[in-house]
Amino acid sequence: MSDRELYCDVCEGVAPFEAPPCVDGHGTDCPELICTGCGTAVVIATFTVPVTRLTDRRHRQPTRRQAA
């Protein structure tokens, strides 16, 4: 099990969270965490953004609008 300190809404403060034994094969990177103080479970949702989309947006030229 891995330990992380996060804010717990139930405990109303920072508390250590543990990742329980993961049956999905995530190991210590399991998105499910349990507060060691009160037992509240949380799921950490992570996502990735493709870099190509971000660079495409930065290099686009603004479109000019013309009055009707």
Predicted model as a PDB file, atoms N, CA, C, CB and O in Angstrom, pLDDT in the B-factor column:
MODEL        1                                                                  
ATOM      1  N   MET A   1       0.831  -1.186   0.000  1.00 48.00           N  
ATOM      2  CA  MET A   1       0.000   0.000   0.000  1.00 48.00           C  
ATOM      3  C   MET A   1       0.874   1.247   0.000  1.00 48.00           C  
ATOM      4  CB  MET A   1      -0.945   0.000   1.208  1.00 48.00           C  
ATOM      5  O   MET A   1       1.931   1.283   0.629  1.00 48.00           O  
ATOM      6  N   SER A   2       0.414   2.264  -0.715  1.00 53.00           N  
ATOM      7  CA  SER A   2       1.152   3.529  -0.738  1.00 53.00           C  
ATOM      8  C   SER A   2       0.395   4.563   0.085  1.00 53.00           C  
ATOM      9  CB  SER A   2       1.360   4.034  -2.198  1.00 53.00           C  
ATOM     10  O   SER A   2      -0.831   4.509   0.182  1.00 53.00           O  
ATOM     11  N   ASP A   3       1.118   5.491   0.671  1.00 68.00           N  
ATOM     12  CA  ASP A   3       0.514   6.537   1.494  1.00 68.00           C  
ATOM     13  C   ASP A   3       0.636   7.887   0.797  1.00 68.00           C  
ATOM     14  CB  ASP A   3       1.178   6.587   2.888  1.00 68.00           C  
ATOM     15  O   ASP A   3       1.672   8.212   0.216  1.00 68.00           O  
ATOM     16  N   ARG A   4      -0.435   8.663   0.864  1.00 84.00           N  
ATOM     17  CA  ARG A   4      -0.454  10.037   0.355  1.00 84.00           C  
ATOM     18  C   ARG A   4      -1.227  10.878   1.345  1.00 84.00           C  
ATOM     19  CB  ARG A   4      -1.089  10.123  -1.078  1.00 84.00           C  
ATOM     20  O   ARG A   4      -2.186  10.405   1.953  1.00 84.00           O  
ATOM     21  N   GLU A   5      -0.819  12.117   1.509  1.00 90.00           N  
ATOM     22  CA  GLU A   5      -1.563  13.023   2.376  1.00 90.00           C  
ATOM     23  C   GLU A   5      -2.426  13.919   1.507  1.00 90.00           C  
ATOM     24  CB  GLU A   5      -0.607  13.866   3.272  1.00 90.00           C  
ATOM     25  O   GLU A   5      -1.921  14.634   0.642  1.00 90.00           O  
ATOM     26  N   LEU A   6      -3.733  13.878   1.741  1.00 89.00           N  
ATOM     27  CA  LEU A   6      -4.705  14.671   1.005  1.00 89.00           C  
ATOM     28  C   LEU A   6      -5.684  15.285   1.989  1.00 89.00           C  
ATOM     29  CB  LEU A   6      -5.446  13.812  -0.050  1.00 89.00           C  
ATOM     30  O   LEU A   6      -5.762  14.875   3.147  1.00 89.00           O  
ATOM     31  N   TYR A   7      -6.429  16.273   1.514  1.00 91.00           N  
ATOM     32  CA  TYR A   7      -7.468  16.868   2.345  1.00 91.00           C  
ATOM     33  C   TYR A   7      -8.676  15.934   2.376  1.00 91.00           C  
ATOM     34  CB  TYR A   7      -7.869  18.278   1.815  1.00 91.00           C  
ATOM     35  O   TYR A   7      -9.153  15.496   1.329  1.00 91.00           O  
ATOM     36  N   CYS A   8      -9.162  15.632   3.564  1.00 91.00           N  
ATOM     37  CA  CYS A   8     -10.341  14.781   3.732  1.00 91.00           C  
ATOM     38  C   CYS A   8     -11.512  15.659   4.168  1.00 91.00           C  
ATOM     39  CB  CYS A   8     -10.076  13.638   4.775  1.00 91.00           C  
ATOM     40  O   CYS A   8     -11.422  16.355   5.178  1.00 91.00           O  
ATOM     41  N   ASP A   9     -12.610  15.628   3.410  1.00 91.00           N  
ATOM     42  CA  ASP A   9     -13.783  16.434   3.744  1.00 91.00           C  
ATOM     43  C   ASP A   9     -14.432  15.973   5.046  1.00 91.00           C  
ATOM     44  CB  ASP A   9     -14.801  16.378   2.610  1.00 91.00           C  
ATOM     45  O   ASP A   9     -14.947  16.796   5.802  1.00 91.00           O  
ATOM     46  N   VAL A  10     -14.414  14.692   5.313  1.00 92.00           N  
ATOM     47  CA  VAL A  10     -15.055  14.169   6.523  1.00 92.00           C  
ATOM     48  C   VAL A  10     -14.233  14.521   7.757  1.00 92.00           C  
ATOM     49  CB  VAL A  10     -15.241  12.641   6.424  1.00 92.00           C  
ATOM     50  O   VAL A  10     -14.782  14.965   8.765  1.00 92.00           O  
ATOM     51  N   CYS A  11     -12.917  14.323   7.680  1.00 91.00           N  
ATOM     52  CA  CYS A  11     -12.035  14.652   8.804  1.00 91.00           C  
ATOM     53  C   CYS A  11     -11.801  16.158   8.920  1.00 91.00           C  
ATOM     54  CB  CYS A  11     -10.696  13.930   8.651  1.00 91.00           C  
ATOM     55  O   CYS A  11     -11.336  16.631   9.957  1.00 91.00           O  
ATOM     56  N   GLU A  12     -12.119  16.918   7.863  1.00 91.00           N  
ATOM     57  CA  GLU A  12     -11.936  18.365   7.797  1.00 91.00           C  
ATOM     58  C   GLU A  12     -10.483  18.769   8.022  1.00 91.00           C  
ATOM     59  CB  GLU A  12     -12.823  19.049   8.819  1.00 91.00           C  
ATOM     60  O   GLU A  12     -10.192  19.706   8.765  1.00 91.00           O  
ATOM     61  N   GLY A  13      -9.585  18.052   7.374  1.00 93.00           N  
ATOM     62  CA  GLY A  13      -8.165  18.372   7.467  1.00 93.00           C  
ATOM     63  C   GLY A  13      -7.353  17.437   6.593  1.00 93.00           C  
ATOM     64  O   GLY A  13      -7.895  16.556   5.926  1.00 93.00           O  
ATOM     65  N   VAL A  14      -6.056  17.641   6.609  1.00 93.00           N  
ATOM     66  CA  VAL A  14      -5.160  16.789   5.840  1.00 93.00           C  
ATOM     67  C   VAL A  14      -4.969  15.482   6.592  1.00 93.00           C  
ATOM     68  CB  VAL A  14      -3.796  17.490   5.585  1.00 93.00           C  
ATOM     69  O   VAL A  14      -4.697  15.476   7.792  1.00 93.00           O  
ATOM     70  N   ALA A  15      -5.114  14.378   5.876  1.00 93.00           N  
ATOM     71  CA  ALA A  15      -4.999  13.055   6.487  1.00 93.00           C  
ATOM     72  C   ALA A  15      -4.276  12.124   5.523  1.00 93.00           C  
ATOM     73  CB  ALA A  15      -6.399  12.485   6.861  1.00 93.00           C  
ATOM     74  O   ALA A  15      -4.308  12.338   4.311  1.00 93.00           O  
ATOM     75  N   PRO A  16      -3.628  11.098   6.050  1.00 93.00           N  
ATOM     76  CA  PRO A  16      -2.991  10.127   5.160  1.00 93.00           C  
ATOM     77  C   PRO A  16      -4.043   9.246   4.484  1.00 93.00           C  
ATOM     78  CB  PRO A  16      -1.985   9.255   5.942  1.00 93.00           C  
ATOM     79  O   PRO A  16      -4.987   8.781   5.122  1.00 93.00           O  
ATOM     80  N   PHE A  17      -3.862   9.031   3.194  1.00 92.00           N  
ATOM     81  CA  PHE A  17      -4.720   8.145   2.412  1.00 92.00           C  
ATOM     82  C   PHE A  17      -3.883   6.974   1.930  1.00 92.00           C  
ATOM     83  CB  PHE A  17      -5.375   8.898   1.210  1.00 92.00           C  
ATOM     84  O   PHE A  17      -2.706   7.134   1.605  1.00 92.00           O  
ATOM     85  N   GLU A  18      -4.493   5.796   1.884  1.00 89.00           N  
ATOM     86  CA  GLU A  18      -3.805   4.599   1.419  1.00 89.00           C  
ATOM     87  C   GLU A  18      -4.508   4.052   0.191  1.00 89.00           C  
ATOM     88  CB  GLU A  18      -3.743   3.532   2.528  1.00 89.00           C  
ATOM     89  O   GLU A  18      -5.727   4.154   0.055  1.00 89.00           O  
ATOM     90  N   ALA A  19      -3.720   3.469  -0.701  1.00 84.00           N  
ATOM     91  CA  ALA A  19      -4.289   2.748  -1.833  1.00 84.00           C  
ATOM     92  C   ALA A  19      -4.476   1.296  -1.389  1.00 84.00           C  
ATOM     93  CB  ALA A  19      -3.366   2.853  -3.120  1.00 84.00           C  
ATOM     94  O   ALA A  19      -3.504   0.638  -1.019  1.00 84.00           O  
ATOM     95  N   PRO A  20      -5.702   0.791  -1.420  1.00 83.00           N  
ATOM     96  CA  PRO A  20      -5.928  -0.590  -1.005  1.00 83.00           C  
ATOM     97  C   PRO A  20      -5.344  -1.552  -2.036  1.00 83.00           C  
ATOM     98  CB  PRO A  20      -7.436  -0.860  -0.809  1.00 83.00           C  
ATOM     99  O   PRO A  20      -4.990  -1.128  -3.136  1.00 83.00           O  
ATOM    100  N   PRO A  21      -5.237  -2.836  -1.703  1.00 83.00           N  
ATOM    101  CA  PRO A  21      -4.782  -3.804  -2.705  1.00 83.00           C  
ATOM    102  C   PRO A  21      -5.692  -3.725  -3.934  1.00 83.00           C  
ATOM    103  CB  PRO A  21      -4.770  -5.254  -2.117  1.00 83.00           C  
ATOM    104  O   PRO A  21      -6.908  -3.880  -3.824  1.00 83.00           O  
ATOM    105  N   CYS A  22      -5.097  -3.485  -5.096  1.00 82.00           N  
ATOM    106  CA  CYS A  22      -5.862  -3.237  -6.317  1.00 82.00           C  
ATOM    107  C   CYS A  22      -6.020  -4.522  -7.122  1.00 82.00           C  
ATOM    108  CB  CYS A  22      -5.179  -2.155  -7.172  1.00 82.00           C  
ATOM    109  O   CYS A  22      -5.033  -5.148  -7.511  1.00 82.00           O  
ATOM    110  N   VAL A  23      -7.257  -4.906  -7.365  1.00 83.00           N  
ATOM    111  CA  VAL A  23      -7.531  -6.115  -8.154  1.00 83.00           C  
ATOM    112  C   VAL A  23      -7.508  -5.818  -9.650  1.00 83.00           C  
ATOM    113  CB  VAL A  23      -8.887  -6.714  -7.762  1.00 83.00           C  
ATOM    114  O   VAL A  23      -7.565  -6.741 -10.462  1.00 83.00           O  
ATOM    115  N   ASP A  24      -7.427  -4.531 -10.027  1.00 82.00           N  
ATOM    116  CA  ASP A  24      -7.402  -4.149 -11.441  1.00 82.00           C  
ATOM    117  C   ASP A  24      -5.990  -4.091 -12.011  1.00 82.00           C  
ATOM    118  CB  ASP A  24      -8.073  -2.808 -11.623  1.00 82.00           C  
ATOM    119  O   ASP A  24      -5.814  -3.833 -13.202  1.00 82.00           O  
ATOM    120  N   GLY A  25      -4.985  -4.328 -11.179  1.00 82.00           N  
ATOM    121  CA  GLY A  25      -3.616  -4.352 -11.651  1.00 82.00           C  
ATOM    122  C   GLY A  25      -2.922  -3.007 -11.681  1.00 82.00           C  
ATOM    123  O   GLY A  25      -1.880  -2.877 -12.324  1.00 82.00           O  
ATOM    124  N   HIS A  26      -3.462  -1.995 -11.006  1.00 77.00           N  
ATOM    125  CA  HIS A  26      -2.830  -0.676 -10.985  1.00 77.00           C  
ATOM    126  C   HIS A  26      -1.617  -0.632 -10.063  1.00 77.00           C  
ATOM    127  CB  HIS A  26      -3.834   0.375 -10.554  1.00 77.00           C  
ATOM    128  O   HIS A  26      -0.729   0.199 -10.254  1.00 77.00           O  
ATOM    129  N   GLY A  27      -1.567  -1.501  -9.082  1.00 73.00           N  
ATOM    130  CA  GLY A  27      -0.476  -1.482  -8.106  1.00 73.00           C  
ATOM    131  C   GLY A  27      -0.565  -0.251  -7.227  1.00 73.00           C  
ATOM    132  O   GLY A  27      -1.640   0.094  -6.737  1.00 73.00           O  
ATOM    133  N   THR A  28       0.583   0.422  -7.023  1.00 69.00           N  
ATOM    134  CA  THR A  28       0.598   1.609  -6.163  1.00 69.00           C  
ATOM    135  C   THR A  28      -0.017   2.825  -6.848  1.00 69.00           C  
ATOM    136  CB  THR A  28       2.023   1.929  -5.742  1.00 69.00           C  
ATOM    137  O   THR A  28      -0.268   3.834  -6.189  1.00 69.00           O  
ATOM    138  N   ASP A  29      -0.265   2.753  -8.155  1.00 74.00           N  
ATOM    139  CA  ASP A  29      -0.894   3.853  -8.893  1.00 74.00           C  
ATOM    140  C   ASP A  29      -2.403   3.722  -8.973  1.00 74.00           C  
ATOM    141  CB  ASP A  29      -0.327   3.928 -10.285  1.00 74.00           C  
ATOM    142  O   ASP A  29      -3.026   4.340  -9.836  1.00 74.00           O  
ATOM    143  N   CYS A  30      -3.001   2.941  -8.103  1.00 80.00           N  
ATOM    144  CA  CYS A  30      -4.448   2.731  -8.108  1.00 80.00           C  
ATOM    145  C   CYS A  30      -5.163   4.059  -7.856  1.00 80.00           C  
ATOM    146  CB  CYS A  30      -4.857   1.680  -7.039  1.00 80.00           C  
ATOM    147  O   CYS A  30      -4.783   4.793  -6.943  1.00 80.00           O  
ATOM    148  N   PRO A  31      -6.191   4.384  -8.648  1.00 85.00           N  
ATOM    149  CA  PRO A  31      -6.894   5.653  -8.458  1.00 85.00           C  
ATOM    150  C   PRO A  31      -7.816   5.658  -7.238  1.00 85.00           C  
ATOM    151  CB  PRO A  31      -7.697   5.974  -9.689  1.00 85.00           C  
ATOM    152  O   PRO A  31      -8.341   6.711  -6.875  1.00 85.00           O  
ATOM    153  N   GLU A  32      -8.020   4.517  -6.605  1.00 88.00           N  
ATOM    154  CA  GLU A  32      -8.880   4.439  -5.426  1.00 88.00           C  
ATOM    155  C   GLU A  32      -8.023   4.634  -4.178  1.00 88.00           C  
ATOM    156  CB  GLU A  32      -9.641   3.074  -5.373  1.00 88.00           C  
ATOM    157  O   GLU A  32      -7.017   3.950  -3.993  1.00 88.00           O  
ATOM    158  N   LEU A  33      -8.431   5.574  -3.323  1.00 89.00           N  
ATOM    159  CA  LEU A  33      -7.708   5.842  -2.087  1.00 89.00           C  
ATOM    160  C   LEU A  33      -8.675   5.837  -0.920  1.00 89.00           C  
ATOM    161  CB  LEU A  33      -6.960   7.185  -2.165  1.00 89.00           C  
ATOM    162  O   LEU A  33      -9.850   6.170  -1.076  1.00 89.00           O  
ATOM    163  N   ILE A  34      -8.178   5.457   0.260  1.00 90.00           N  
ATOM    164  CA  ILE A  34      -9.005   5.391   1.464  1.00 90.00           C  
ATOM    165  C   ILE A  34      -8.338   6.203   2.567  1.00 90.00           C  
ATOM    166  CB  ILE A  34      -9.224   3.916   1.918  1.00 90.00           C  
ATOM    167  O   ILE A  34      -7.144   6.047   2.825  1.00 90.00           O  
ATOM    168  N   CYS A  35      -9.112   7.069   3.218  1.00 93.00           N  
ATOM    169  CA  CYS A  35      -8.610   7.855   4.342  1.00 93.00           C  
ATOM    170  C   CYS A  35      -8.353   6.910   5.514  1.00 93.00           C  
ATOM    171  CB  CYS A  35      -9.621   8.987   4.741  1.00 93.00           C  
ATOM    172  O   CYS A  35      -9.216   6.112   5.880  1.00 93.00           O  
ATOM    173  N   THR A  36      -7.151   7.008   6.099  1.00 92.00           N  
ATOM    174  CA  THR A  36      -6.831   6.121   7.220  1.00 92.00           C  
ATOM    175  C   THR A  36      -7.506   6.580   8.508  1.00 92.00           C  
ATOM    176  CB  THR A  36      -5.320   6.051   7.424  1.00 92.00           C  
ATOM    177  O   THR A  36      -7.599   5.809   9.463  1.00 92.00           O  
ATOM    178  N   GLY A  37      -7.978   7.827   8.546  1.00 92.00           N  
ATOM    179  CA  GLY A  37      -8.626   8.337   9.747  1.00 92.00           C  
ATOM    180  C   GLY A  37     -10.078   7.916   9.868  1.00 92.00           C  
ATOM    181  O   GLY A  37     -10.511   7.467  10.930  1.00 92.00           O  
ATOM    182  N   CYS A  38     -10.843   8.059   8.775  1.00 93.00           N  
ATOM    183  CA  CYS A  38     -12.282   7.800   8.859  1.00 93.00           C  
ATOM    184  C   CYS A  38     -12.775   6.720   7.902  1.00 93.00           C  
ATOM    185  CB  CYS A  38     -13.032   9.065   8.594  1.00 93.00           C  
ATOM    186  O   CYS A  38     -13.898   6.235   8.040  1.00 93.00           O  
ATOM    187  N   GLY A  39     -11.941   6.339   6.930  1.00 91.00           N  
ATOM    188  CA  GLY A  39     -12.342   5.286   5.996  1.00 91.00           C  
ATOM    189  C   GLY A  39     -13.062   5.786   4.754  1.00 91.00           C  
ATOM    190  O   GLY A  39     -13.557   4.979   3.966  1.00 91.00           O  
ATOM    191  N   THR A  40     -13.131   7.093   4.562  1.00 91.00           N  
ATOM    192  CA  THR A  40     -13.773   7.635   3.367  1.00 91.00           C  
ATOM    193  C   THR A  40     -12.969   7.250   2.134  1.00 91.00           C  
ATOM    194  CB  THR A  40     -13.915   9.172   3.465  1.00 91.00           C  
ATOM    195  O   THR A  40     -11.742   7.356   2.130  1.00 91.00           O  
ATOM    196  N   ALA A  41     -13.652   6.807   1.098  1.00 89.00           N  
ATOM    197  CA  ALA A  41     -12.997   6.420  -0.143  1.00 89.00           C  
ATOM    198  C   ALA A  41     -13.118   7.534  -1.168  1.00 89.00           C  
ATOM    199  CB  ALA A  41     -13.597   5.120  -0.692  1.00 89.00           C  
ATOM    200  O   ALA A  41     -14.158   8.185  -1.270  1.00 89.00           O  
ATOM    201  N   VAL A  42     -12.050   7.752  -1.927  1.00 88.00           N  
ATOM    202  CA  VAL A  42     -12.048   8.725  -3.014  1.00 88.00           C  
ATOM    203  C   VAL A  42     -11.422   8.071  -4.238  1.00 88.00           C  
ATOM    204  CB  VAL A  42     -11.277  10.026  -2.613  1.00 88.00           C  
ATOM    205  O   VAL A  42     -10.635   7.131  -4.123  1.00 88.00           O  
ATOM    206  N   VAL A  43     -11.781   8.579  -5.402  1.00 87.00           N  
ATOM    207  CA  VAL A  43     -11.191   8.111  -6.649  1.00 87.00           C  
ATOM    208  C   VAL A  43     -10.509   9.310  -7.296  1.00 87.00           C  
ATOM    209  CB  VAL A  43     -12.273   7.470  -7.604  1.00 87.00           C  
ATOM    210  O   VAL A  43     -11.132  10.348  -7.520  1.00 87.00           O  
ATOM    211  N   ILE A  44      -9.237   9.155  -7.591  1.00 83.00           N  
ATOM    212  CA  ILE A  44      -8.470  10.209  -8.237  1.00 83.00           C  
ATOM    213  C   ILE A  44      -8.570   9.981  -9.743  1.00 83.00           C  
ATOM    214  CB  ILE A  44      -6.969  10.221  -7.748  1.00 83.00           C  
ATOM    215  O   ILE A  44      -8.074   8.977 -10.255  1.00 83.00           O  
ATOM    216  N   ALA A  45      -9.205  10.905 -10.449  1.00 78.00           N  
ATOM    217  CA  ALA A  45      -9.369  10.785 -11.898  1.00 78.00           C  
ATOM    218  C   ALA A  45      -8.254  11.556 -12.589  1.00 78.00           C  
ATOM    219  CB  ALA A  45     -10.765  11.308 -12.352  1.00 78.00           C  
ATOM    220  O   ALA A  45      -8.083  12.755 -12.367  1.00 78.00           O  
ATOM    221  N   THR A  46      -7.512  10.867 -13.415  1.00 72.00           N  
ATOM    222  CA  THR A  46      -6.453  11.517 -14.184  1.00 72.00           C  
ATOM    223  C   THR A  46      -6.755  11.382 -15.664  1.00 72.00           C  
ATOM    224  CB  THR A  46      -5.068  10.910 -13.852  1.00 72.00           C  
ATOM    225  O   THR A  46      -7.420  10.437 -16.088  1.00 72.00           O  
ATOM    226  N   PHE A  47      -6.267  12.323 -16.442  1.00 72.00           N  
ATOM    227  CA  PHE A  47      -6.448  12.252 -17.886  1.00 72.00           C  
ATOM    228  C   PHE A  47      -5.260  12.922 -18.551  1.00 72.00           C  
ATOM    229  CB  PHE A  47      -7.787  12.919 -18.324  1.00 72.00           C  
ATOM    230  O   PHE A  47      -4.547  13.712 -17.931  1.00 72.00           O  
ATOM    231  N   THR A  48      -5.057  12.603 -19.805  1.00 71.00           N  
ATOM    232  CA  THR A  48      -3.965  13.210 -20.562  1.00 71.00           C  
ATOM    233  C   THR A  48      -4.545  13.993 -21.729  1.00 71.00           C  
ATOM    234  CB  THR A  48      -2.964  12.133 -21.064  1.00 71.00           C  
ATOM    235  O   THR A  48      -5.586  13.640 -22.283  1.00 71.00           O  
ATOM    236  N   VAL A  49      -3.857  15.049 -22.085  1.00 66.00           N  
ATOM    237  CA  VAL A  49      -4.264  15.882 -23.213  1.00 66.00           C  
ATOM    238  C   VAL A  49      -3.204  15.738 -24.295  1.00 66.00           C  
ATOM    239  CB  VAL A  49      -4.448  17.388 -22.788  1.00 66.00           C  
ATOM    240  O   VAL A  49      -2.024  15.956 -24.023  1.00 66.00           O  
ATOM    241  N   PRO A  50      -3.591  15.376 -25.510  1.00 69.00           N  
ATOM    242  CA  PRO A  50      -2.602  15.265 -26.578  1.00 69.00           C  
ATOM    243  C   PRO A  50      -1.921  16.606 -26.827  1.00 69.00           C  
ATOM    244  CB  PRO A  50      -3.258  14.756 -27.866  1.00 69.00           C  
ATOM    245  O   PRO A  50      -2.592  17.632 -26.950  1.00 69.00           O  
ATOM    246  N   VAL A  51      -0.625  16.602 -26.901  1.00 66.00           N  
ATOM    247  CA  VAL A  51       0.142  17.835 -27.076  1.00 66.00           C  
ATOM    248  C   VAL A  51      -0.147  18.459 -28.432  1.00 66.00           C  
ATOM    249  CB  VAL A  51       1.645  17.562 -26.929  1.00 66.00           C  
ATOM    250  O   VAL A  51      -0.133  19.684 -28.551  1.00 66.00           O  
ATOM    251  N   THR A  52      -0.405  17.667 -29.443  1.00 64.00           N  
ATOM    252  CA  THR A  52      -0.632  18.219 -30.780  1.00 64.00           C  
ATOM    253  C   THR A  52      -1.841  19.140 -30.800  1.00 64.00           C  
ATOM    254  CB  THR A  52      -0.819  17.096 -31.797  1.00 64.00           C  
ATOM    255  O   THR A  52      -1.820  20.150 -31.503  1.00 64.00           O  
ATOM    256  N   ARG A  53      -2.874  18.833 -30.065  1.00 55.00           N  
ATOM    257  CA  ARG A  53      -4.050  19.706 -30.031  1.00 55.00           C  
ATOM    258  C   ARG A  53      -3.721  21.049 -29.416  1.00 55.00           C  
ATOM    259  CB  ARG A  53      -5.183  19.048 -29.256  1.00 55.00           C  
ATOM    260  O   ARG A  53      -4.198  22.079 -29.893  1.00 55.00           O  
ATOM    261  N   LEU A  54      -2.923  21.059 -28.378  1.00 52.00           N  
ATOM    262  CA  LEU A  54      -2.568  22.324 -27.744  1.00 52.00           C  
ATOM    263  C   LEU A  54      -1.721  23.182 -28.664  1.00 52.00           C  
ATOM    264  CB  LEU A  54      -1.829  22.076 -26.439  1.00 52.00           C  
ATOM    265  O   LEU A  54      -1.929  24.393 -28.743  1.00 52.00           O  
ATOM    266  N   THR A  55      -0.774  22.579 -29.358  1.00 56.00           N  
ATOM    267  CA  THR A  55       0.077  23.365 -30.246  1.00 56.00           C  
ATOM    268  C   THR A  55      -0.701  23.867 -31.455  1.00 56.00           C  
ATOM    269  CB  THR A  55       1.275  22.536 -30.703  1.00 56.00           C  
ATOM    270  O   THR A  55      -0.417  24.957 -31.951  1.00 56.00           O  
ATOM    271  N   ASP A  56      -1.683  23.098 -31.945  1.00 55.00           N  
ATOM    272  CA  ASP A  56      -2.503  23.552 -33.061  1.00 55.00           C  
ATOM    273  C   ASP A  56      -3.275  24.813 -32.686  1.00 55.00           C  
ATOM    274  CB  ASP A  56      -3.469  22.447 -33.500  1.00 55.00           C  
ATOM    275  O   ASP A  56      -3.403  25.719 -33.508  1.00 55.00           O  
ATOM    276  N   ARG A  57      -3.775  24.885 -31.503  1.00 56.00           N  
ATOM    277  CA  ARG A  57      -4.556  26.043 -31.062  1.00 56.00           C  
ATOM    278  C   ARG A  57      -3.681  27.282 -30.940  1.00 56.00           C  
ATOM    279  CB  ARG A  57      -5.236  25.750 -29.725  1.00 56.00           C  
ATOM    280  O   ARG A  57      -4.133  28.390 -31.230  1.00 56.00           O  
ATOM    281  N   ARG A  58      -2.461  27.111 -30.522  1.00 59.00           N  
ATOM    282  CA  ARG A  58      -1.581  28.252 -30.312  1.00 59.00           C  
ATOM    283  C   ARG A  58      -1.135  28.883 -31.629  1.00 59.00           C  
ATOM    284  CB  ARG A  58      -0.369  27.827 -29.508  1.00 59.00           C  
ATOM    285  O   ARG A  58      -0.883  30.088 -31.673  1.00 59.00           O  
ATOM    286  N   HIS A  59      -1.032  28.105 -32.692  1.00 57.00           N  
ATOM    287  CA  HIS A  59      -0.486  28.605 -33.943  1.00 57.00           C  
ATOM    288  C   HIS A  59      -1.554  28.997 -34.961  1.00 57.00           C  
ATOM    289  CB  HIS A  59       0.413  27.576 -34.539  1.00 57.00           C  
ATOM    290  O   HIS A  59      -1.216  29.408 -36.071  1.00 57.00           O  
ATOM    291  N   ARG A  60      -2.802  28.881 -34.619  1.00 59.00           N  
ATOM    292  CA  ARG A  60      -3.860  29.296 -35.537  1.00 59.00           C  
ATOM    293  C   ARG A  60      -3.924  30.798 -35.627  1.00 59.00           C  
ATOM    294  CB  ARG A  60      -5.209  28.741 -35.100  1.00 59.00           C  
ATOM    295  O   ARG A  60      -3.759  31.504 -34.632  1.00 59.00           O  
ATOM    296  N   GLN A  61      -4.162  31.273 -36.812  1.00 63.00           N  
ATOM    297  CA  GLN A  61      -4.346  32.705 -37.012  1.00 63.00           C  
ATOM    298  C   GLN A  61      -5.785  33.077 -36.674  1.00 63.00           C  
ATOM    299  CB  GLN A  61      -3.997  33.114 -38.469  1.00 63.00           C  
ATOM    300  O   GLN A  61      -6.704  32.341 -37.034  1.00 63.00           O  
ATOM    301  N   PRO A  62      -6.000  34.186 -36.001  1.00 64.00           N  
ATOM    302  CA  PRO A  62      -7.371  34.586 -35.689  1.00 64.00           C  
ATOM    303  C   PRO A  62      -8.127  34.930 -36.972  1.00 64.00           C  
ATOM    304  CB  PRO A  62      -7.379  35.791 -34.720  1.00 64.00           C  
ATOM    305  O   PRO A  62      -7.568  35.496 -37.911  1.00 64.00           O  
ATOM    306  N   THR A  63      -9.385  34.579 -36.986  1.00 70.00           N  
ATOM    307  CA  THR A  63     -10.196  34.878 -38.164  1.00 70.00           C  
ATOM    308  C   THR A  63     -10.685  36.325 -38.081  1.00 70.00           C  
ATOM    309  CB  THR A  63     -11.399  33.891 -38.279  1.00 70.00           C  
ATOM    310  O   THR A  63     -11.056  36.812 -37.013  1.00 70.00           O  
ATOM    311  N   ARG A  64     -10.676  36.994 -39.227  1.00 74.00           N  
ATOM    312  CA  ARG A  64     -11.143  38.378 -39.266  1.00 74.00           C  
ATOM    313  C   ARG A  64     -12.626  38.395 -39.547  1.00 74.00           C  
ATOM    314  CB  ARG A  64     -10.381  39.198 -40.329  1.00 74.00           C  
ATOM    315  O   ARG A  64     -13.117  37.668 -40.410  1.00 74.00           O  
ATOM    316  N   ARG A  65     -13.326  39.216 -38.823  1.00 75.00           N  
ATOM    317  CA  ARG A  65     -14.759  39.372 -39.035  1.00 75.00           C  
ATOM    318  C   ARG A  65     -15.017  40.665 -39.776  1.00 75.00           C  
ATOM    319  CB  ARG A  65     -15.526  39.350 -37.698  1.00 75.00           C  
ATOM    320  O   ARG A  65     -14.395  41.693 -39.508  1.00 75.00           O  
ATOM    321  N   GLN A  66     -15.934  40.595 -40.701  1.00 75.00           N  
ATOM    322  CA  GLN A  66     -16.271  41.800 -41.449  1.00 75.00           C  
ATOM    323  C   GLN A  66     -17.703  42.207 -41.152  1.00 75.00           C  
ATOM    324  CB  GLN A  66     -16.074  41.583 -42.960  1.00 75.00           C  
ATOM    325  O   GLN A  66     -18.572  41.363 -40.932  1.00 75.00           O  
ATOM    326  N   ALA A  67     -17.928  43.475 -41.150  1.00 73.00           N  
ATOM    327  CA  ALA A  67     -19.280  43.975 -40.895  1.00 73.00           C  
ATOM    328  C   ALA A  67     -20.169  43.655 -42.100  1.00 73.00           C  
ATOM    329  CB  ALA A  67     -19.263  45.513 -40.608  1.00 73.00           C  
ATOM    330  O   ALA A  67     -19.698  43.622 -43.237  1.00 73.00           O  
ATOM    331  N   ALA A  68     -21.435  43.424 -41.842  1.00 67.00           N  
ATOM    332  CA  ALA A  68     -22.374  43.066 -42.922  1.00 67.00           C  
ATOM    333  C   ALA A  68     -22.750  44.234 -43.773  1.00 67.00           C  
ATOM    334  CB  ALA A  68     -23.615  42.460 -42.359  1.00 67.00           C  
ATOM    335  O   ALA A  68     -23.528  44.086 -44.715  1.00 67.00           O  
TER     336      ALA A  68                                                      
ENDMDL                                                                          
END                                                                             
